[in-house]
Amino acid sequence: MITPKELGKVLIDETRLNILKTLSSRSMTTTELFKSLPNIRNRESVFKALRKLENIGLIKKVFKKEIKGYRYYAAFKKIELSN
């Protein structure tokens, strides 16, 4: 389980926060995410953000044979914080 402090460190980054918001409504590929985030200038920023979010368990990636690549999904329905 992620601590509120860890979550705060992740969500302070605008790119990661926007990715989480986007994935909370539907799954996407890296390319789809990159195209949906107009303030991102390069795909490497998306890759770095995805790795960080996946490492702490906020998103998951699944290989899809039909697209020969990965789709990313939010690993949560909602986030609740407690003291």
N, C-alpha and C positions, 0 to 999 in steps of 0.2 A: 504494500500500500504506500502510496506517495504521501509525504508529509506536506502540510500547508506551506512550509518554507521552500521545499523543493518545487512545489507547484508554482509558487510566486516567482521563483527564478526562471522557470520555463515561460510563464505567461507574460513576463515583462518584455519579451521580445515580440514586436509587432508582427513579424512574419509568421512565427509559430502560432500566435494567437489567431491570425487570419486563416491559417491552415486548419486549425481546430474548428473554427466557426464554419468553414467551408465543408469540411468532412463530416460535421455533425448533421448535415442535411442529405449528403449522398457520398458514395465512394468515388474516387477519382484516380487517374494515373498521374504520374509526375508531370507529364506534358500538359494534361488538363489543368492541374493545379497551377502550373507556371502561367498558362494563358489566362487563368481566372484571377490572378493577382497582378494587377497593372503596375503596382509600385516596385515589383521585383525586376531587376535588370538582367539577372543571369540565373540559369537553372541550378547552378551549384548552390546558391542560397537556399533553394527549395530542397535539394538533396540533404544539405546540412541540417535544416530544420526538421525534416522528416526523420532523419537518423536520431536526433535528440528526442523527439516525441515518441518514437518507437522504443528507444532504450529505456524510457521511464514508464512505458506501458499505456500511454494515452492514445496511441494509434496502433493499428496492426496492418501488415501488408500480406497480401495473398497473391501467389502466382496464378495467373489466368492463362490457360493454354490457348484460348481463342484469340487473345490479343498478344500472346508471346511476351508478356510482361506482367508487372505488378500493379495491383489496384490497392489503394490505401483506404482504410476504414477507421472511423472513430471507434475506440475501444470502450466507449461509455455511452450511456443514455443521457446522463446529466452528472454534473460534478457538485458534490455537497461538501462544504467545509465545516468543521466543528473546532471548538477551542481545545 
